[in-house]
Amino acid sequence: MRTEEPLHPQTRRHLVNNERLRSSAIREFALHGLTGAKVSNIVANANLTQPSFYRLWASKEAAYQEIIEQTVRTWHTAAALVFESKVAWTPENLLEQLEASTFKLFRALTFDLDLTALVIRHQSNDGEDRKIYLSIYEQGFRDLQKNGVIQESFSPEVLGQAYFALTERFFYARLFTGKASPRETAHEVTLLMIRLLTDSPQSNAASS
């Protein structure tokens, strides 16, 4: 079995410094926004120098844009993974699977609350981003209907919109405010969503 060679000390140092700069930049942008952020603050809080910053990014605008774009891609991936699992979805495990997947989504969205707040401010009223999530969720519910996991009482479009609305509303009202944990919030969303997906005894038992 082939083993990976250890990183050269200089390479490892560069990676560590880059992560320190990224973390410091997130804090600075979260506190002051793009306009008020200063490269001098970013490097000072990272205990590095300005040349280190400019080796990684051409400007603070480039740093801001890269951080936002990388995070948004991560969130889109987390949304797509809602409907993927090592265990096949079935009518019997629907509630369990949906709750576990929603929990993973919420955990990804709140991995770094400073970063979350930064991206939310940047994306406020971003209709195009909303369309991406809706498309992901609609396709997921379409596949579940095709495989006989959920009923066809509602169209995939309606189910996708409902799931997006619930996850968004509960994210802001419960999770982002610190009133509930990702697991608690996922449980609440699932109990509401399950009513739209099936009329099975399982859903009735879950709501009782």
C-alpha positions in Angstrom: 0.0 0.0 0.0 1.4 3.4 -1.0 1.8 5.9 1.7 1.8 9.6 1.2 5.0 11.4 1.7 5.0 14.0 4.5 4.7 17.6 3.5 7.8 19.6 3.3 8.1 21.9 6.4 7.9 25.0 4.2 4.8 23.7 2.5 3.2 22.9 5.8 4.0 26.3 7.1 2.5 28.0 4.1 -0.7 26.0 4.5 -0.9 26.9 8.2 -0.3 30.6 7.4 -2.9 30.6 4.7 -5.5 29.2 7.1 -4.6 31.8 9.7 -5.0 34.5 7.2 -8.3 33.1 6.0 -9.7 32.9 9.6 -8.5 36.4 10.4 -10.0 37.7 7.2 -13.4 36.2 8.0 -13.4 37.8 11.4 -12.4 41.2 9.9 -15.0 41.1 7.2 -17.7 39.9 9.6 -16.9 42.8 11.9 -16.4 45.6 9.4 -17.7 44.5 6.1 -15.7 44.7 2.9 -15.5 48.5 2.9 -14.4 48.9 6.5 -12.0 45.9 6.6 -8.3 46.6 6.6 -5.5 44.3 5.4 -3.3 45.6 8.2 -5.8 44.3 10.7 -6.1 40.9 9.0 -2.3 40.3 9.0 -1.9 41.7 12.6 -4.6 39.4 14.0 -3.0 36.5 12.1 0.5 37.4 13.4 1.8 37.6 9.9 3.0 40.3 7.5 1.3 42.1 4.6 3.5 40.3 2.0 2.0 37.0 3.3 -1.4 38.4 2.6 -0.6 39.5 -0.9 1.0 36.2 -1.8 -2.4 34.6 -1.1 -4.7 37.3 -2.5 -4.2 40.2 -4.9 -6.4 42.5 -2.7 -8.9 42.5 0.1 -11.7 42.5 -2.5 -10.2 39.3 -3.9 -10.0 37.8 -0.5 -13.6 38.7 0.3 -14.8 37.3 -3.0 -12.9 34.0 -2.7 -14.2 33.4 0.9 -17.8 34.1 -0.2 -17.6 31.9 -3.3 -16.0 29.0 -1.5 -18.5 29.1 1.3 -21.5 29.3 -1.1 -20.2 26.3 -3.0 -19.8 24.3 0.2 -23.4 25.2 1.2 -24.7 24.1 -2.2 -22.9 20.8 -1.8 -24.4 20.4 1.6 -27.9 21.0 0.1 -27.3 18.4 -2.6 -26.2 15.9 0.0 -29.6 16.1 1.8 -30.9 13.4 -0.5 -27.8 11.3 -0.7 -27.0 8.6 1.9 -25.1 5.3 2.3 -28.5 3.8 3.3 -31.2 3.7 0.7 -34.2 5.9 1.4 -37.4 3.9 2.0 -40.9 4.8 3.2 -40.0 3.1 6.5 -36.9 5.2 7.2 -38.0 8.4 5.6 -38.4 10.4 8.8 -35.0 9.2 10.1 -33.2 9.9 6.8 -34.7 13.3 6.4 -33.9 14.4 9.9 -30.3 13.1 9.7 -29.8 14.9 6.3 -31.3 18.1 7.5 -29.1 18.0 10.6 -26.0 17.7 8.4 -27.2 20.7 6.3 -27.8 22.9 9.4 -24.4 21.8 10.8 -22.7 22.9 7.6 -24.5 26.2 7.6 -23.4 27.0 11.1 -19.9 25.6 11.2 -18.5 29.1 11.6 -21.2 31.6 12.7 -19.0 34.6 11.8 -18.6 33.2 8.3 -22.3 32.4 8.1 -23.3 36.0 9.1 -20.8 37.3 6.5 -22.3 35.3 3.6 -25.9 36.0 4.7 -25.3 39.7 4.5 -23.6 39.3 1.1 -26.4 37.1 -0.3 -29.4 39.1 1.1 -32.2 39.0 -1.5 -30.1 37.0 -3.9 -32.8 35.5 -6.2 -30.3 33.4 -8.2 -28.9 31.6 -5.2 -32.5 30.9 -4.1 -33.1 29.2 -7.4 -30.1 26.9 -7.0 -31.4 25.6 -3.7 -34.9 25.2 -5.0 -33.6 23.3 -8.0 -31.6 20.9 -5.8 -34.5 20.2 -3.5 -37.1 19.8 -6.3 -34.9 17.2 -8.0 -34.4 15.4 -4.7 -38.1 15.1 -4.0 -38.7 14.1 -7.7 -36.2 11.2 -7.3 -37.9 10.1 -4.0 -41.3 10.1 -5.8 -39.9 8.2 -8.7 -38.5 5.6 -6.4 -41.7 5.2 -4.5 -40.4 6.6 -1.3 -42.9 9.4 -1.0 -46.4 9.9 -2.3 -47.2 12.2 -5.2 -49.9 14.2 -3.4 -47.8 17.3 -4.1 -45.5 18.1 -7.0 -41.7 18.1 -6.5 -41.8 21.9 -7.1 -44.2 22.4 -4.1 -42.2 20.1 -1.9 -38.9 21.8 -2.8 -40.4 25.2 -2.1 -41.8 23.9 1.2 -38.5 22.4 2.4 -36.6 25.5 1.4 -39.1 27.8 3.2 -39.0 25.6 6.4 -35.2 25.3 6.5 -34.7 29.0 5.8 -37.3 30.1 8.4 -36.2 27.7 11.1 -32.5 28.6 10.4 -33.1 32.2 11.1 -35.7 31.9 13.9 -34.2 29.0 15.8 -30.7 28.1 14.8 -29.0 31.4 13.9 -30.4 33.0 17.0 -29.0 30.3 19.3 -32.5 29.2 20.5 -32.0 25.6 19.3 -29.2 23.3 18.3 -28.8 22.0 14.7 -30.2 18.6 15.8 -33.2 20.2 17.6 -33.9 22.4 14.6 -33.6 19.5 12.1 -36.1 17.5 14.2 -38.6 20.4 14.2 -38.3 20.9 10.5 -38.7 17.2 9.8 -41.8 16.8 11.9 -43.5 19.6 9.9 -42.2 18.4 6.5 -43.1 14.8 7.0 -46.8 15.6 6.8 -46.4 16.7 3.2 -44.5 13.6 2.2 -46.5 10.7 3.5 -49.8 9.8 5.2 -48.2 6.6 6.6 -48.7 5.5 10.2 -45.0 6.5 10.7 -45.8 10.2 10.0 -48.9 10.1 12.2 -46.9 8.5 15.1 -44.1 11.1 14.7 -46.6 14.0 14.9 -48.5 12.6 17.9 
